[in-house]
Amino acid sequence: MSDTHTGEPPLLRTAQNMIVENDDIADTIVLRRPPARAEVMAEICRQLEPFQADDGRAITGATVISKDLSIDSLAVMDMVMDLEDQFDVSIPMNVVAEIHTVDELADTILALSARR
């Protein structure tokens, strides 16, 4: 099947919002897409920026959160809760304890959001 004007195959489009009507009640269902890795990394870096060391090193995926930054465990937990809310995931406490780097935190968020 092709577009009669250009001869190219038609584009496949996906719905981000879907309206469902049932018994005269209309509801809108919003389909969530998993966040992109760049989006997750940018948000983690934004939240960690106030804790960046004075030596001018940038926060990267290899940054060890508790070692390379001046952040305490309470601030880490607050940040994790903010990230959970923002990306609609729940990171179990035993998993949080095993996260050391920014990459590991991003990977955890992406893995959990893919399961939704």
trRosetta pair geometry for C-beta under 8 A, 3 or more apart (Angstrom, degrees):
i j d omega theta_ij theta_ji phi_ij phi_ji
1 9 6.7 80 85 -139 66 78
1 10 6.3 -29 118 4 106 109
2 6 7.8 -125 166 81 99 71
2 7 5.5 6 154 -168 140 37
2 8 6.1 161 -157 87 98 16
2 9 5.4 -71 -107 -87 71 43
2 10 7.1 173 -145 -30 27 71
3 6 4.8 19 89 42 122 91
3 7 6.8 -44 70 9 76 14
3 8 5.4 2 30 61 112 70
3 9 7.3 81 -10 150 83 7
3 10 5.6 126 -60 -82 86 69
4 7 7.9 29 -152 -69 19 48
14 31 7.9 -99 152 87 106 150
15 18 5.1 78 132 -71 141 90
15 31 6.6 97 103 14 77 135
16 30 7.0 1 153 -155 74 71
16 31 5.7 -134 -153 56 39 94
16 33 7.6 -48 -121 -30 97 107
17 28 5.8 -12 -170 -171 104 108
17 29 7.3 151 -159 78 53 50
17 30 5.6 -22 -105 -105 76 67
17 31 7.3 -149 -76 14 27 81
18 28 7.2 147 75 -158 41 58
18 29 4.8 -19 64 61 95 100
18 31 6.7 56 -5 -28 107 107
19 26 5.8 -2 -175 -170 105 104
19 27 7.4 161 -154 81 57 38
19 28 5.5 -32 -99 -100 69 71
19 29 7.7 179 -88 18 20 75
20 26 7.1 156 79 -152 44 54
20 27 5.2 -17 61 62 96 88
20 28 7.7 165 17 -97 75 21
20 29 5.9 45 -11 -14 116 113
21 24 7.5 7 -174 -108 96 15
21 25 7.1 159 -152 77 56 41
21 26 4.9 -21 -97 -97 81 78
22 25 5.8 -27 71 59 70 90
22 27 7.7 -17 24 11 100 104
32 88 7.0 -51 -161 51 169 152
32 116 6.9 -21 78 111 127 140
34 110 7.0 72 172 -152 119 70
34 113 4.9 128 -139 124 86 108
34 114 5.3 22 -110 -87 148 64
34 116 7.6 158 -89 43 85 107
35 39 4.6 -122 -178 83 102 129
35 40 5.3 115 115 -53 129 93
35 87 5.7 -70 -9 -128 142 106
35 109 7.4 -25 56 137 130 111
35 110 7.1 -111 71 -102 89 73
35 113 5.9 2 17 124 90 170
36 39 4.5 97 59 1 82 105
36 40 7.2 -155 92 -4 44 84
37 40 5.8 -57 -150 38 35 109
37 41 6.1 32 155 -17 69 109
37 106 6.3 70 -154 166 80 125
37 110 6.2 -2 -93 -84 77 144
38 41 5.8 -54 -142 40 30 110
38 42 6.1 33 157 -23 64 108
39 42 5.9 -54 -146 34 26 112
39 43 6.6 22 156 -15 61 107
40 43 6.0 -60 -151 37 29 108
40 44 6.3 28 154 -17 66 107
40 87 6.8 36 -107 -89 97 145
40 106 4.7 126 120 -141 121 90
40 109 5.2 168 -146 89 134 136
40 110 6.1 -106 -13 -59 166 91
41 44 5.8 -55 -146 38 31 110
41 45 6.1 28 157 -16 66 109
41 61 6.9 -44 -126 -79 123 90
41 102 7.1 74 -136 153 81 113
41 106 5.3 7 -76 -104 73 146
42 45 5.9 -57 -146 40 28 110
42 46 6.2 32 153 -24 64 107
43 46 5.5 -50 -145 33 32 114
43 47 6.4 25 157 -14 64 106
43 83 6.8 133 125 -114 121 89
43 86 6.4 -172 -172 120 153 156
43 87 7.9 166 75 -49 160 109
44 47 6.0 -61 -151 39 29 106
44 48 6.2 16 156 -10 66 114
44 59 8.0 -150 118 143 87 132
44 79 8.0 78 -139 167 66 120
44 83 6.9 29 -88 -101 78 135
44 102 5.6 141 130 -154 138 96
44 105 5.8 135 -125 102 144 128
44 106 6.0 -99 -10 -70 151 91
45 48 5.8 -63 -139 45 30 104
45 49 6.4 58 155 -54 63 89
45 59 4.8 162 -132 91 89 127
45 102 7.1 45 -71 -151 76 144
46 49 5.8 -28 -156 -10 29 120
47 79 4.9 130 150 -141 133 108
47 82 6.4 165 -119 86 144 138
47 83 7.1 -103 3 -60 165 98
48 51 5.5 -72 -169 50 63 107
48 52 6.8 94 135 -61 81 77
48 59 5.3 135 96 -128 126 160
48 63 7.5 132 142 112 158 149
48 65 7.1 -108 -118 -128 133 89
48 69 6.0 -81 -171 -112 107 158
48 71 7.2 -65 -139 -53 82 148
48 79 7.1 55 -71 -140 71 156
48 102 7.2 -85 -6 -99 162 115
49 52 5.6 -20 -158 -24 42 117
49 59 6.9 -111 -83 -1 58 141
51 69 4.3 53 129 174 108 115
51 70 5.4 -155 -167 65 77 62
51 71 4.0 18 -157 -64 154 100
51 75 6.8 140 -76 132 138 148
52 57 7.7 -162 -171 73 97 67
52 59 6.1 -101 -102 -46 104 105
52 69 6.4 -51 -98 -124 30 92
52 70 8.0 -11 77 24 14 88
53 56 7.9 -65 96 7 82 28
53 57 6.1 18 61 40 114 101
53 68 6.4 -94 -22 169 127 64
53 69 6.4 -127 -40 -113 81 40
53 70 6.3 122 -92 -21 63 94
57 63 7.9 153 127 -102 114 106
57 68 7.2 -85 91 -174 137 115
59 63 4.9 -36 -151 -28 66 164
59 69 7.5 28 -104 -78 109 118
59 102 6.4 117 170 -65 96 156
60 63 5.4 136 52 -28 57 93
60 102 6.7 173 109 50 32 140
61 101 6.6 50 160 151 57 117
61 102 5.2 -128 -132 84 34 101
61 103 3.6 58 -178 -64 98 100
61 106 7.0 -65 -123 22 94 138
62 101 6.0 -47 -151 -151 28 134
62 102 7.4 -14 30 38 17 99
62 103 6.7 18 -68 -13 40 121
63 68 4.8 -125 -160 75 79 147
63 69 6.9 57 169 -38 118 104
63 101 6.3 132 74 -153 45 78
63 102 4.8 41 56 -13 97 117
64 67 4.0 7 103 42 123 111
64 68 4.8 119 55 -8 73 102
64 100 5.5 -25 -140 160 86 93
64 101 5.6 -51 -95 -91 52 73
65 68 7.2 -30 -80 46 9 88
65 69 5.9 -33 -164 28 46 124
65 71 6.5 -54 170 61 82 136
65 76 6.4 96 147 -115 131 118
65 99 7.4 25 13 127 140 91
65 100 6.6 -166 23 179 91 37
65 101 6.8 171 -19 -122 83 20
65 102 6.6 131 -65 -61 91 65
65 105 7.1 75 -51 -35 138 134
66 69 7.4 -50 -97 53 10 87
66 71 6.9 -101 -109 74 47 93
66 73 7.7 17 -112 -79 115 73
66 76 7.1 -18 -79 -68 88 147
66 100 7.1 -73 21 -144 101 69
67 100 8.0 17 1 -173 110 98
71 75 4.8 -123 -165 86 89 129
71 76 5.8 106 140 -58 119 84
71 79 7.9 -13 -165 -11 142 141
72 75 5.2 95 56 11 70 102
72 76 7.2 -126 105 -7 37 90
73 76 5.4 -50 -148 34 37 116
73 77 6.4 37 154 -19 67 102
74 77 5.8 -53 -150 35 32 110
74 78 6.5 35 151 -19 64 104
75 78 5.5 -50 -147 36 35 114
75 79 6.3 36 153 -20 65 105
76 79 5.7 -56 -150 37 30 111
76 80 6.3 32 152 -20 66 106
76 96 7.9 134 139 179 110 112
77 80 5.6 -51 -144 35 33 113
77 81 6.4 34 155 -19 64 103
77 96 7.5 58 -105 174 73 152
78 81 5.8 -55 -151 36 30 110
78 82 6.5 31 151 -18 64 105
79 82 5.6 -54 -151 35 33 113
79 83 6.3 31 152 -17 66 106
80 83 5.7 -55 -148 39 32 111
80 84 6.3 38 151 -24 65 103
80 91 6.0 -94 -175 54 114 136
80 96 5.8 27 -137 -123 164 124
80 105 7.9 -120 -103 -142 88 116
81 84 5.5 -48 -146 32 33 115
81 85 6.6 33 154 -17 63 103
82 85 5.8 -56 -153 36 31 110
82 86 6.2 26 154 -17 66 110
83 86 5.7 -55 -140 40 32 110
83 87 6.0 -4 171 12 68 112
83 89 7.8 -28 131 55 81 106
83 91 7.9 18 92 -10 110 131
83 105 7.6 -10 152 171 174 113
83 109 6.2 -84 161 -97 119 134
84 87 6.8 -75 -137 54 19 84
84 88 7.7 62 169 -112 53 7
84 89 5.4 -109 -137 76 66 67
84 90 5.8 60 -154 -101 124 42
84 91 6.0 -123 -85 5 110 90
85 88 7.5 15 -174 -73 25 46
87 109 5.3 42 93 -169 167 113
87 112 7.9 93 121 85 118 108
87 113 5.5 -77 166 -75 107 129
88 113 7.0 91 72 -116 82 93
88 116 6.9 45 113 -92 111 157
89 109 5.8 171 36 -143 157 66
89 112 4.0 90 -151 115 130 128
89 113 5.4 -79 -64 -64 121 75
89 116 7.6 -108 -91 -50 78 118
90 112 7.2 -157 50 -172 46 142
91 95 5.4 -122 -178 85 84 121
91 96 5.4 102 128 -64 116 90
91 99 7.9 -10 -180 -25 142 143
91 108 6.0 53 -120 147 119 128
91 109 7.5 -48 -67 -81 119 66
91 112 6.6 -109 -83 -42 71 162
92 95 4.6 89 64 6 84 106
92 96 7.1 -146 98 -10 43 85
93 96 5.4 -48 -147 31 37 115
93 97 6.6 40 155 -22 65 102
94 97 5.8 -48 -153 30 34 115
94 98 7.0 27 151 -14 61 107
95 98 5.8 -63 -156 38 37 108
95 99 6.8 44 148 -33 68 101
95 108 6.2 141 159 -142 122 134
96 99 5.8 -51 -153 19 36 115
98 104 7.7 -128 123 170 75 138
99 104 4.7 174 -143 117 74 116
99 105 5.1 82 -175 -77 135 73
99 108 6.0 -60 -91 -17 125 149
100 104 5.8 61 44 29 61 152
101 104 4.7 102 56 4 78 100
101 105 7.1 -139 99 -3 46 85
102 105 5.7 -55 -152 36 34 112
102 106 6.3 33 152 -17 67 106
103 106 5.7 -57 -147 39 31 110
103 107 6.1 33 155 -20 66 107
104 107 5.7 -51 -143 37 30 113
104 108 6.4 34 155 -22 63 105
105 108 5.8 -54 -151 33 30 113
105 109 6.6 28 154 -16 64 105
106 109 5.8 -56 -149 37 32 110
106 110 6.2 29 155 -16 67 109
107 110 5.8 -57 -145 40 30 110
107 111 6.1 30 157 -20 66 108
108 111 5.9 -55 -145 36 28 109
108 112 6.3 21 159 -13 64 109
109 112 6.0 -61 -147 41 27 106
109 113 6.1 20 159 -15 65 111
110 113 5.9 -58 -140 40 28 106
110 114 6.3 33 157 -25 63 107
111 114 5.9 -55 -151 30 28 113
111 115 7.1 29 152 -22 60 104
112 115 5.9 -54 -158 27 36 113
112 116 7.7 50 147 -36 61 91
113 116 5.8 -31 -164 1 45 117
